[in-house]
Amino acid sequence: MTRFETGVELRWSDLDALRHVNNGAYVDFLQEARVGLLLSGPDGTGPVRELLGGGVLVAAHQVAYLRPMTSTRTPLRVSMWTEKIGAARFTVGYELFDRDRSGVETLVCSARSVLCPFDLSAQRVRRLSPDERAFFESVRDDAAEPMRPLAPATRSGLAVRGDLRVRWGDLDSYGHVNNVRYFDYFQEGRLWLLDRARDSASAGPYWVVARQDVRYLEQLNHRLEPYRLSTEVTHLGRTSMRLDATITDPRTDTVHATCSTVCVATDRDGRSVSIGDDFRARV
């Protein structure tokens, strides 16, 4: 087994208001690394180069945010492999390493992506070709520690809902909303909920995303009419909470994507703190 190794450059715009690399940016890093894998192939020329151009869809992401990043000066090292290679889908695993000025590396993110080869002209999932399968087998690592999906949540229906408008710039080369942009959408829903729960006289705790599982069920396209974004709290612990969100079409009730997010309450210095009775009561 030989893992695929690549680097990803960071940008100043990857930082959020707390001067941490935003959780959505991590998913963009995964995409850049994945493109490097598909364009390179075992000898730098494919054969999976055609898979990227011909169509490959993301069916799901699991992302564990292990350490915050506050600097964009050095590129990330990304170690990648494949696992669970089926007839028409495969899973890519990732480990992202940040490096300080002395050269010491820290694992900052672990993730999995479930991918499907897609026939753009026929608009349907297709089977992996023998060459594609052979390449993915060459970087397969079944010994990697598995990521367990978050357990299904009990939904109460007491959700914060709002209109979600797709921007033209959200589309990728396939003409539908890029998988990374969904993390931006679910972040918006999370902020809607937190704004409602916070006391206007107090900022309350800061929230750090520790884990996100996103499932892509139907493609999102650009249109003038908004979609609906719903977010609700499905679990409250002492220092953390879980939010579950859906993106639906209000005209048909079609569910386009779902997201489960585990957030940890912290103080300004990033130390875990109790959620607090006031915030708990408002949620």
Beta strands, then each sheet from edge to edge (+ up, - down):
strand 1: 4-8
strand 2: 56-65
strand 3: 76-83
strand 4: 90-99
strand 5: 105-119
strand 6: 124-125
strand 7: 160-164
strand 8: 206-216
strand 9: 227-236
strand 10: 240-248
strand 11: 255-266
sheet 1: 1+ 3- 4+ 5- 2+ 8- 11+ 10- 9+ 7-
sheet 2: 1+ 3- 4+ 5- 6+
end
